[in-house]
Amino acid sequence: LRLCVTRTSPAEMAENQAPIDSERRDALGALAASPSFVRCNLGTTALHVRNFAVDYAQGGLVMAVVGFKLMEWWYGTGEKSMQQS
């Protein structure tokens, strides 16, 4: 896969985020200027949802793994107590 893990400074992270933010602003501006009421409202909402999902996908994945492990533990302890009864 040729992955390279490097440290980045906050300045470098902000520098990398700037083009993404400007692309998002341009896309939202183009949809907001659309004459179609449906495209204007549904399109901007869809873009906001997509941006939210992209920004918080990693945190959501971690929370899902922790949640599934919690459920596994909960049902495992419940089955053990049922077998002991």
N, CA, C and O of each residue as an XYZ file, in Angstrom:
340
protein
N       0.800     -1.201      0.000
C       0.000      0.000      0.000
C       0.843      1.265      0.000
O       0.367      2.336     -0.376
N       2.076      1.141      0.415
C       3.001      2.281      0.431
C       2.462      3.462      1.229
O       2.442      4.593      0.744
N       2.029      3.192      2.445
C       1.539      4.253      3.318
C       2.715      4.906      4.019
O       3.684      4.243      4.386
N       2.620      6.186      4.195
C       3.664      6.935      4.876
C       3.016      7.728      6.010
O       2.162      8.581      5.771
N       3.421      7.445      7.221
C       2.866      8.137      8.382
C       3.855      9.226      8.802
O       5.019      8.949      9.092
N       3.379     10.437      8.827
C       4.231     11.553      9.217
C       3.498     12.439     10.207
O       2.271     12.416     10.293
N       4.253     13.204     10.937
C       3.657     14.167     11.858
C       3.396     15.464     11.094
O       4.166     15.866     10.222
N       2.296     16.095     11.449
C       1.999     17.388     10.828
C       1.760     18.410     11.924
O       1.236     18.101     12.994
N       2.149     19.602     11.633
C       1.929     20.687     12.585
C       0.530     21.254     12.368
O      -0.065     21.032     11.313
N      -0.002     21.980     13.344
C      -1.305     22.620     13.141
C      -1.328     23.546     11.927
O      -2.348     23.651     11.246
N      -0.208     24.215     11.654
C      -0.150     25.105     10.487
C      -0.282     24.304      9.192
O      -0.968     24.727      8.262
N       0.378     23.143      9.136
C       0.279     22.301      7.946
C      -1.124     21.734      7.782
O      -1.619     21.621      6.660
N      -1.764     21.381      8.880
C      -3.131     20.868      8.806
C      -4.075     21.951      8.297
O      -4.946     21.676      7.472
N      -3.910     23.173      8.780
C      -4.743     24.273      8.318
C      -4.485     24.560      6.838
O      -5.408     24.879      6.088
N      -3.231     24.443      6.432
C      -2.871     24.660      5.028
C      -3.501     23.600      4.127
O      -3.935     23.912      3.018
N      -3.555     22.364      4.587
C      -4.171     21.287      3.812
C      -5.694     21.399      3.797
O      -6.336     20.964      2.841
N      -6.269     21.972      4.836
C      -7.724     22.089      4.942
C      -8.268     23.264      4.120
O      -9.438     23.252      3.737
N      -7.455     24.254      3.850
C      -7.906     25.450      3.135
C      -8.473     25.142      1.747
O      -9.539     25.665      1.420
N      -7.821     24.322      0.912
C      -8.419     24.029     -0.403
C      -9.735     23.259     -0.291
O     -10.644     23.470     -1.094
N      -9.840     22.385      0.680
C     -11.082     21.623      0.879
C     -12.212     22.566      1.263
O     -13.326     22.457      0.750
N     -11.915     23.501      2.177
C     -12.935     24.464      2.596
C     -13.373     25.360      1.446
O     -14.561     25.654      1.310
N     -12.425     25.801      0.614
C     -12.798     26.675     -0.496
C     -13.619     25.907     -1.531
O     -14.547     26.466     -2.116
N     -13.293     24.634     -1.766
C     -14.083     23.816     -2.689
C     -15.508     23.632     -2.168
O     -16.468     23.688     -2.937
N     -15.639     23.415     -0.867
C     -16.967     23.261     -0.257
C     -17.769     24.562     -0.357
O     -18.962     24.536     -0.658
N     -17.117     25.694     -0.104
C     -17.793     26.994     -0.215
C     -18.271     27.246     -1.633
O     -19.383     27.731     -1.844
N     -17.425     26.913     -2.611
C     -17.793     27.110     -4.015
C     -18.995     26.246     -4.390
O     -19.909     26.712     -5.071
N     -18.995     24.987     -3.947
C     -20.108     24.087     -4.267
C     -21.394     24.566     -3.612
O     -22.453     24.542     -4.238
N     -21.313     24.999     -2.360
C     -22.509     25.505     -1.679
C     -22.994     26.810     -2.317
O     -24.199     27.037     -2.428
N     -22.068     27.654     -2.730
C     -22.439     28.902     -3.386
C     -23.131     28.658     -4.718
O     -24.092     29.343     -5.066
N     -22.628     27.667     -5.463
C     -23.248     27.348     -6.753
C     -24.662     26.819     -6.557
O     -25.561     27.159     -7.326
N     -24.869     25.991     -5.535
C     -26.216     25.473     -5.282
C     -27.139     26.551     -4.730
O     -28.325     26.578     -5.058
N     -26.611     27.434     -3.901
C     -27.437     28.497     -3.336
C     -27.889     29.473     -4.415
O     -28.955     30.076     -4.299
N     -27.084     29.633     -5.466
C     -27.431     30.550     -6.554
C     -28.350     29.901     -7.589
O     -28.779     30.553     -8.542
N     -28.648     28.621     -7.397
C     -29.493     27.914     -8.356
C     -30.913     28.480     -8.337
O     -31.449     28.755     -7.263
N     -31.534     28.660     -9.516
C     -32.903     29.197     -9.549
C     -33.950     28.178     -9.081
O     -35.066     28.550     -8.721
N     -33.586     26.905     -9.090
C     -34.534     25.871     -8.678
C     -34.633     25.832     -7.154
O     -33.623     25.686     -6.465
N     -35.848     25.962     -6.634
C     -36.067     25.949     -5.184
C     -35.670     24.599     -4.582
O     -35.029     24.541     -3.532
N     -36.056     23.529     -5.253
C     -35.758     22.187     -4.742
C     -34.255     21.935     -4.745
O     -33.694     21.455     -3.760
N     -33.610     22.262     -5.860
C     -32.171     22.037     -5.950
C     -31.418     22.889     -4.933
O     -30.443     22.437     -4.333
N     -31.872     24.107     -4.746
C     -31.222     25.005     -3.796
C     -31.311     24.449     -2.376
O     -30.302     24.373     -1.675
N     -32.511     24.063     -1.952
C     -32.687     23.601     -0.570
C     -32.195     22.174     -0.346
O     -31.454     21.921      0.605
N     -32.591     21.246     -1.200
C     -32.171     19.861     -1.006
C     -30.688     19.667     -1.305
O     -30.014     18.878     -0.643
N     -30.186     20.384     -2.294
C     -28.773     20.260     -2.637
C     -27.864     20.747     -1.535
O     -26.879     20.088     -1.202
N     -28.184     21.900     -0.961
C     -27.341     22.410      0.124
C     -27.421     21.508      1.350
O     -26.418     21.291      2.030
N     -28.614     20.983      1.634
C     -28.750     20.059      2.764
C     -27.941     18.794      2.518
O     -27.260     18.307      3.420
N     -28.012     18.261      1.306
C     -27.248     17.050      0.972
C     -25.746     17.295      1.090
O     -25.013     16.437      1.583
N     -25.287     18.459      0.642
C     -23.854     18.769      0.767
C     -23.435     18.909      2.226
O     -22.354     18.459      2.606
N     -24.281     19.529      3.045
C     -23.958     19.643      4.476
C     -23.874     18.259      5.117
O     -22.979     18.001      5.921
N     -24.786     17.386      4.770
C     -24.774     16.017      5.327
C     -23.531     15.268      4.860
O     -22.880     14.589      5.654
N     -23.200     15.388      3.579
C     -22.013     14.714      3.051
C     -20.752     15.229      3.735
O     -19.892     14.439      4.125
N     -20.635     16.545      3.885
C     -19.454     17.114      4.537
C     -19.351     16.664      5.989
O     -18.256     16.380      6.475
N     -20.477     16.597      6.680
C     -20.479     16.127      8.063
C     -19.997     14.681      8.124
O     -19.170     14.331      8.966
N     -20.517     13.845      7.230
C     -20.135     12.429      7.218
C     -18.650     12.257      6.918
O     -17.987     11.426      7.538
N     -18.125     13.028      5.978
C     -16.708     12.932      5.626
C     -15.834     13.416      6.781
O     -14.801     12.812      7.071
N     -16.238     14.495      7.437
C     -15.429     15.055      8.524
C     -15.383     14.155      9.749
O     -14.353     14.078     10.420
N     -16.485     13.474     10.050
C     -16.563     12.720     11.298
C     -16.632     11.213     11.092
O     -17.054     10.492     11.996
N     -16.229     10.719      9.925
C     -16.281      9.283      9.637
C     -15.358      8.488     10.568
O     -15.747      7.426     11.053
N     -14.170      8.976     10.820
C     -13.218      8.249     11.646
C     -13.722      8.132     13.089
O     -13.641      7.060     13.688
N     -14.234      9.212     13.638
C     -14.772      9.172     14.997
C     -15.989      8.274     15.085
O     -16.166      7.562     16.074
N     -16.836      8.300     14.053
C     -18.008      7.426     14.024
C     -17.614      5.968     13.978
O     -18.258      5.134     14.614
N     -16.563      5.642     13.232
C     -16.093      4.263     13.169
C     -15.588      3.791     14.526
O     -15.883      2.671     14.944
N     -14.839      4.624     15.206
C     -14.327      4.264     16.538
C     -15.492      4.059     17.502
O     -15.498      3.103     18.276
N     -16.478      4.957     17.456
C     -17.633      4.810     18.348
C     -18.430      3.549     18.023
O     -18.947      2.899     18.932
N     -18.538      3.196     16.752
C     -19.258      1.981     16.364
C     -18.539      0.745     16.886
O     -19.186     -0.179     17.378
N     -17.227      0.710     16.790
C     -16.461     -0.437     17.289
C     -16.626     -0.561     18.794
O     -16.857     -1.658     19.303
N     -16.511      0.540     19.508
C     -16.682      0.511     20.968
C     -18.107      0.084     21.319
O     -18.301     -0.693     22.254
N     -19.096      0.574     20.590
C     -20.487      0.196     20.839
C     -20.723     -1.287     20.618
O     -21.393     -1.933     21.423
N     -20.181     -1.834     19.538
C     -20.351     -3.259     19.276
C     -19.633     -4.106     20.318
O     -20.148     -5.149     20.720
N     -18.460     -3.683     20.760
C     -17.760     -4.424     21.813
C     -18.546     -4.364     23.121
O     -18.580     -5.348     23.861
N     -19.173     -3.236     23.416
C     -20.005     -3.106     24.607
C     -21.198     -4.053     24.527
O     -21.525     -4.733     25.499
N     -21.848     -4.093     23.361
C     -22.991     -5.002     23.196
C     -22.559     -6.456     23.316
O     -23.275     -7.269     23.901
N     -21.385     -6.794     22.762
C     -20.867     -8.154     22.851
C     -20.635     -8.532     24.320
O     -20.983     -9.633     24.747
N     -20.051     -7.620     25.073
C     -19.814     -7.877     26.493
C     -21.139     -8.024     27.241
O     -21.291     -8.925     28.067
N     -22.094     -7.144     26.953
C     -23.371     -7.147     27.648
C     -24.123     -8.446     27.396
O     -24.611     -9.073     28.336
N     -24.218     -8.851     26.141
C     -24.920    -10.093     25.842
C     -24.140    -11.305     26.341
O     -24.744    -12.303     26.735
N     -22.815    -11.237     26.332
C     -22.006    -12.343     26.846
C     -22.212    -12.567     28.332
O     -22.344    -13.707     28.777
N     -22.242    -11.486     29.103
C     -22.474    -11.625     30.544
C     -23.902    -12.075     30.825
O     -24.138    -12.812     31.782
N     -24.867    -11.638     29.995
C     -26.246    -12.073     30.172
C     -26.396    -13.554     29.894
O     -27.122    -14.246     30.609
N     -25.715    -14.061     28.855
C     -25.802    -15.487     28.562
C     -25.155    -16.309     29.658
O     -25.659    -17.379     30.003
N     -24.045    -15.832     30.217
C     -23.386    -16.555     31.304
C     -24.291    -16.645     32.523
O     -24.373    -17.690     33.168
N     -24.974    -15.542     32.837
C     -25.854    -15.567     34.010
C     -27.055    -16.474     33.764
O     -27.555    -17.089     34.707
N     -27.533    -16.574     32.522
C     -28.632    -17.470     32.202
C     -28.212    -18.932     32.291
O     -29.009    -19.781     32.691
N     -26.978    -19.234     31.925
C     -26.481    -20.602     31.988
C     -26.259    -21.035     33.432
O     -26.405    -22.214     33.756
N     -25.906    -20.086     34.303
C     -25.668    -20.413     35.710
C     -26.976    -20.618     36.450
O     -26.984    -21.264     37.498
N     -28.080    -20.093     35.944
C     -29.373    -20.205     36.646
C     -29.974    -21.563     36.531
O     -31.055    -21.807     37.067
